[in-house]
Amino acid sequence: MKIFLITFCILFLIFLAFVFYIFSQMIFIAEITERKVKKSEAYHLLTEGVQVFELEHQMPPLEWEYRPGSGAMPAAAEALLSPENTISEGERFFDDDPNVSVLWLKSAGDLPDKIFLKNDVYGITVDDETGSTQLGEKLASFENPPLGVLRHIGALNHQYFLLIGDHRESPYADAKLWLINHTTYDQTLLTEDPYFSFSRPPKVFKPDGLDGEVLVYYVGSVNYGFGGDSSRPEYSVVRLFSNTHPQGIDLVKFAFKAGTIVEVDFRNGALALTGDPSRPQINEDRLPPRLWTVDFPAELLR
């Protein structure tokens, strides 16, 4: 009996310690996260020959959610597929709605429109008599992995689009980010841990003077609280697309300590990046941006 009581007391103390630990993690989440952010490295180089320099400046803090339209790429819009295979723009609000939610990526250049229905991609046709848009032939199916929830689709350039989706058989949110060829539908996994696409989807920048595009995609999450505006991407990965690297090449990833990358320019043969290090709580004093120069070998653009 004595051994049982001692064992029970030990287990109870362990349980109390565990509860206290979880409770303290929740109460002091902002302080704990801030310590981790300050101890982290500002950036990690991902390609040989890349160099990063920080620029001094006297700029004031950026506006909250600085220039949200900057770098935005054309995104697939939510649409409705009727039982008669007619497609119209709109959202599904009721469980008994007979229409099915799909994503409609409008044409880019001479590329055709695409309709995404979970695991499948379809073209569209236009009825000659009614002028209505109809679901066309199946163009491709994603089998590795099969997709169940589509969270974001964006037209990166004439050759590729981006897709954030969940595995069809996953019992929980399991979003991953892929780079997908417009015509062959070959998939390249960019990250298994994209930041919340509804809040901050990937961005593509086409600075004057740069023969290519710069994709910034956001990975992971640093959390200062729960709900609302309480987190920021843990990393901003900078990927260059050029004639030499049509599929893109990751140059560097900036930690939140360096600022969430919100703007990309091209000056004197190097990328000029603006990072916003302000913490998510909008009632906090905002921090001045951090400005970075990313030099890379000239052969990456040839």
C-alpha positions as CSV (number, residue, x, y, z in Angstrom):
1,M,0.0,0.0,0.0
2,K,2.9,2.4,0.9
3,I,4.6,1.7,-2.5
4,F,1.3,2.4,-4.2
5,L,0.9,5.8,-2.4
6,I,4.4,6.8,-3.2
7,T,3.9,5.9,-6.9
8,F,0.6,7.8,-7.0
9,C,2.2,10.9,-5.4
10,I,5.1,10.8,-7.8
11,L,2.8,10.5,-10.8
12,F,0.5,13.2,-9.5
13,L,3.5,15.6,-9.1
14,I,4.7,14.8,-12.6
15,F,1.1,15.6,-13.8
16,L,1.1,18.9,-11.9
17,A,4.5,19.8,-13.3
18,F,3.3,19.0,-16.8
19,V,0.1,21.1,-16.4
20,F,2.2,24.0,-15.0
21,Y,4.6,23.7,-17.9
22,I,1.8,23.8,-20.5
23,F,0.0,26.7,-18.7
24,S,3.2,28.7,-18.5
25,Q,3.9,28.1,-22.2
26,M,0.5,29.6,-22.9
27,I,0.7,32.5,-20.5
28,F,4.2,33.5,-21.5
29,I,4.1,32.6,-25.1
30,A,5.0,36.1,-26.3
31,E,8.1,36.3,-24.0
32,I,9.2,32.8,-24.9
33,T,8.8,33.5,-28.7
34,E,10.7,36.8,-28.4
35,R,13.7,35.1,-26.7
36,K,13.8,32.5,-29.5
37,V,13.5,35.2,-32.2
38,K,16.4,37.2,-30.7
39,K,18.7,34.2,-30.5
40,S,18.0,33.0,-34.0
41,E,20.3,33.7,-37.0
42,A,19.1,36.5,-39.2
43,Y,19.5,34.5,-42.5
44,H,20.8,31.2,-44.0
45,L,22.5,31.1,-47.4
46,L,21.1,28.4,-49.6
47,T,23.2,28.8,-52.8
48,E,27.0,28.9,-53.2
49,G,28.3,32.3,-54.1
50,V,25.4,34.3,-52.5
51,Q,26.3,37.1,-50.2
52,V,24.0,39.1,-47.9
53,F,24.7,42.6,-46.5
54,E,22.5,44.8,-44.3
55,L,22.1,48.5,-45.1
56,E,21.9,51.3,-42.6
57,H,19.1,53.7,-43.0
58,Q,16.8,56.2,-41.1
59,M,13.5,55.0,-42.4
60,P,10.5,55.0,-40.1
61,P,8.5,51.9,-39.4
62,L,6.4,50.6,-42.3
63,E,2.7,50.7,-42.2
64,W,0.9,47.7,-40.7
65,E,0.7,45.0,-43.4
66,Y,2.9,47.1,-45.6
67,R,1.7,47.3,-49.2
68,P,-0.4,44.1,-49.1
69,G,-0.8,44.2,-52.9
70,S,2.9,44.3,-53.6
71,G,4.1,41.1,-55.1
72,A,0.6,39.7,-55.3
73,M,0.2,37.1,-58.1
74,P,-3.0,36.3,-59.9
75,A,-4.8,33.8,-57.7
76,A,-7.5,31.3,-58.5
77,A,-10.9,32.5,-57.4
78,E,-13.5,30.4,-55.7
79,A,-16.3,29.3,-58.2
80,L,-19.3,27.0,-58.3
81,L,-19.8,23.9,-60.4
82,S,-23.5,23.2,-60.9
83,P,-24.9,19.7,-61.3
84,E,-25.3,20.6,-65.0
85,N,-21.5,21.2,-65.2
86,T,-21.9,25.0,-65.5
87,I,-19.3,27.1,-63.8
88,S,-20.0,30.5,-62.3
89,E,-18.1,32.7,-59.9
90,G,-19.3,32.6,-56.3
91,E,-18.9,30.9,-53.0
92,R,-20.8,28.0,-51.4
93,F,-22.5,29.0,-48.1
94,F,-24.9,26.2,-47.3
95,D,-24.4,22.5,-46.8
96,D,-27.4,21.7,-48.9
97,D,-26.2,23.8,-51.8
98,P,-26.1,21.4,-54.9
99,N,-23.2,23.3,-56.3
100,V,-19.6,22.1,-55.7
101,S,-16.8,24.5,-54.8
102,V,-13.9,24.7,-57.3
103,L,-11.0,27.0,-57.9
104,W,-10.8,28.9,-61.2
105,L,-7.4,30.0,-62.4
106,K,-7.9,32.5,-65.2
107,S,-5.7,32.4,-68.3
108,A,-2.2,33.8,-68.3
109,G,-1.1,34.9,-71.8
110,D,-2.0,32.1,-74.2
111,L,-2.4,29.6,-71.5
112,P,-6.0,28.3,-71.0
113,D,-8.2,28.7,-68.0
114,K,-8.0,25.9,-65.4
115,I,-10.6,24.5,-63.1
116,F,-9.3,22.7,-59.9
117,L,-11.6,20.2,-58.3
118,K,-9.7,18.7,-55.4
119,N,-7.4,16.1,-57.1
120,D,-8.2,17.0,-60.7
121,V,-7.6,19.8,-63.2
122,Y,-10.0,20.5,-66.0
123,G,-10.2,22.9,-68.9
124,I,-13.3,24.9,-69.8
125,T,-15.6,25.2,-72.8
126,V,-18.2,27.8,-73.7
127,D,-21.6,26.7,-74.8
128,D,-22.3,28.3,-78.2
129,E,-26.1,28.6,-77.6
130,T,-26.2,29.9,-74.0
131,G,-22.7,31.4,-73.7
132,S,-22.4,29.7,-70.4
133,T,-19.0,28.4,-69.1
134,Q,-18.9,24.6,-68.9
135,L,-16.5,22.1,-67.3
136,G,-14.2,20.8,-70.0
137,E,-12.0,17.8,-70.4
138,K,-9.8,16.6,-67.6
139,L,-6.2,17.8,-68.0
140,A,-4.4,16.2,-65.1
141,S,-4.8,14.5,-61.8
142,F,-2.5,14.9,-58.8
143,E,-1.6,11.5,-57.5
144,N,1.6,12.1,-55.5
145,P,0.1,12.9,-53.2
146,P,-3.7,12.9,-54.0
147,L,-5.0,16.3,-52.9
148,G,-8.2,16.8,-50.8
149,V,-8.2,20.5,-49.7
150,L,-6.9,23.2,-52.0
151,R,-5.9,26.3,-50.0
152,H,-4.3,28.6,-52.6
153,I,-3.4,28.6,-56.3
154,G,-1.4,31.4,-57.8
155,A,-0.1,32.1,-61.3
156,L,3.7,32.5,-60.9
157,N,4.7,33.1,-64.5
158,H,4.1,31.7,-68.0
159,Q,5.7,28.4,-67.1
160,Y,4.6,27.6,-63.5
161,F,1.9,28.1,-61.0
162,L,1.9,27.5,-57.2
163,L,-0.4,25.3,-55.3
164,I,-0.9,24.9,-51.6
165,G,-3.0,21.9,-50.7
166,D,-3.5,19.1,-48.2
167,H,-3.2,15.4,-48.6
168,R,-6.6,13.9,-49.4
169,E,-6.3,11.2,-46.7
170,S,-4.8,13.4,-43.9
171,P,-7.0,13.6,-40.8
172,Y,-5.6,17.0,-40.0
173,A,-4.4,20.2,-41.7
174,D,-1.3,19.1,-43.7
175,A,-0.7,21.9,-46.2
176,K,2.3,21.7,-48.5
177,L,3.5,24.1,-51.2
178,W,4.3,22.9,-54.7
179,L,5.6,24.5,-57.9
180,I,3.7,23.0,-60.8
181,N,4.4,23.2,-64.5
182,H,1.4,24.7,-66.5
183,T,1.5,22.2,-69.3
184,T,3.2,19.0,-68.0
185,Y,1.9,19.3,-64.4
186,D,5.2,18.1,-63.0
187,Q,5.3,18.9,-59.3
188,T,8.2,20.3,-57.3
189,L,7.8,20.4,-53.5
190,L,9.0,23.8,-52.2
191,T,8.1,23.3,-48.5
192,E,6.1,21.0,-46.3
193,D,5.3,23.8,-43.9
194,P,4.0,26.9,-45.7
195,Y,2.7,29.8,-43.6
196,F,-1.1,30.4,-43.5
197,S,-1.9,31.1,-47.2
198,F,-5.1,33.0,-46.3
199,S,-3.0,35.5,-44.4
200,R,0.2,35.7,-46.4
201,P,0.3,33.7,-49.6
202,P,3.6,33.5,-51.6
203,K,4.5,36.7,-53.6
204,V,6.3,37.1,-56.9
205,F,8.3,40.2,-57.8
206,K,9.4,41.3,-61.2
207,P,11.8,44.3,-60.5
208,D,12.8,46.6,-63.3
209,G,16.1,45.5,-64.8
210,L,15.9,41.9,-63.7
211,D,15.6,39.3,-66.4
212,G,13.5,37.0,-64.4
213,E,11.2,36.8,-61.3
214,V,11.8,36.6,-57.6
215,L,9.5,34.4,-55.6
216,V,9.2,34.9,-51.8
217,Y,7.4,32.1,-50.0
218,Y,6.8,32.0,-46.3
219,V,7.6,29.0,-44.1
220,G,6.7,28.1,-40.6
221,S,5.2,30.3,-37.9
222,V,6.4,32.3,-34.9
223,N,3.5,32.8,-32.5
224,Y,3.0,35.6,-30.0
225,G,-0.5,34.6,-28.9
226,F,-3.6,32.8,-30.0
227,G,-6.1,33.9,-32.6
228,G,-6.3,37.2,-34.6
229,D,-3.1,38.9,-35.5
230,S,-0.8,36.8,-33.4
231,S,1.8,35.3,-35.7
232,R,4.3,35.9,-38.5
233,P,6.2,33.7,-40.9
234,E,9.2,32.0,-39.3
235,Y,11.2,32.3,-42.6
236,S,10.9,34.2,-45.9
237,V,12.6,32.1,-48.6
238,V,13.9,34.0,-51.7
239,R,13.8,32.0,-54.9
240,L,15.2,33.3,-58.2
241,F,13.7,32.3,-61.6
242,S,15.8,33.0,-64.7
243,N,16.6,31.5,-68.1
244,T,19.4,29.6,-66.4
245,H,17.1,28.3,-63.7
246,P,13.6,28.3,-65.1
247,Q,12.5,26.0,-62.3
248,G,13.9,28.5,-59.8
249,I,16.8,28.3,-57.2
250,D,16.5,29.2,-53.6
251,L,19.1,31.9,-52.7
252,V,18.6,32.6,-49.1
253,K,16.0,32.3,-46.3
254,F,15.5,35.2,-43.9
255,A,14.3,34.5,-40.4
256,F,11.6,36.7,-38.8
257,K,14.5,38.4,-36.9
258,A,15.6,39.9,-40.2
259,G,12.0,41.0,-41.0
260,T,9.3,39.3,-43.1
261,I,10.4,40.1,-46.7
262,V,7.7,42.4,-48.1
263,E,9.4,44.1,-51.0
264,V,12.0,43.2,-53.6
265,D,13.9,45.5,-56.0
266,F,16.9,45.1,-58.3
267,R,19.8,47.6,-58.0
268,N,23.3,47.5,-59.3
269,G,23.1,43.8,-60.2
270,A,21.8,42.8,-56.7
271,L,18.5,42.2,-55.1
272,A,17.4,44.9,-52.6
273,L,15.0,43.5,-50.0
274,T,12.8,45.1,-47.4
275,G,12.1,43.2,-44.3
276,D,9.4,44.1,-41.7
277,P,10.4,42.9,-38.2
278,S,7.4,44.5,-36.4
279,R,5.7,42.1,-34.0
280,P,2.2,41.1,-34.8
281,Q,0.3,42.9,-32.1
282,I,-0.8,46.1,-33.7
283,N,-1.0,48.0,-30.4
284,E,2.8,47.5,-30.0
285,D,5.3,50.1,-31.2
286,R,6.3,49.1,-34.7
287,L,9.9,48.6,-35.6
288,P,11.8,50.2,-38.5
289,P,12.4,47.9,-41.5
290,R,15.6,46.1,-42.1
291,L,17.1,46.6,-45.6
292,W,19.2,43.8,-47.2
293,T,21.3,43.5,-50.3
294,V,21.6,40.0,-51.8
295,D,24.5,39.6,-54.2
296,F,24.5,36.4,-56.4
297,P,26.7,35.0,-59.1
298,A,25.9,36.6,-62.5
299,E,25.7,33.2,-64.1
300,L,22.5,32.5,-62.3
301,L,20.8,35.0,-64.7
302,R,22.5,33.8,-68.0
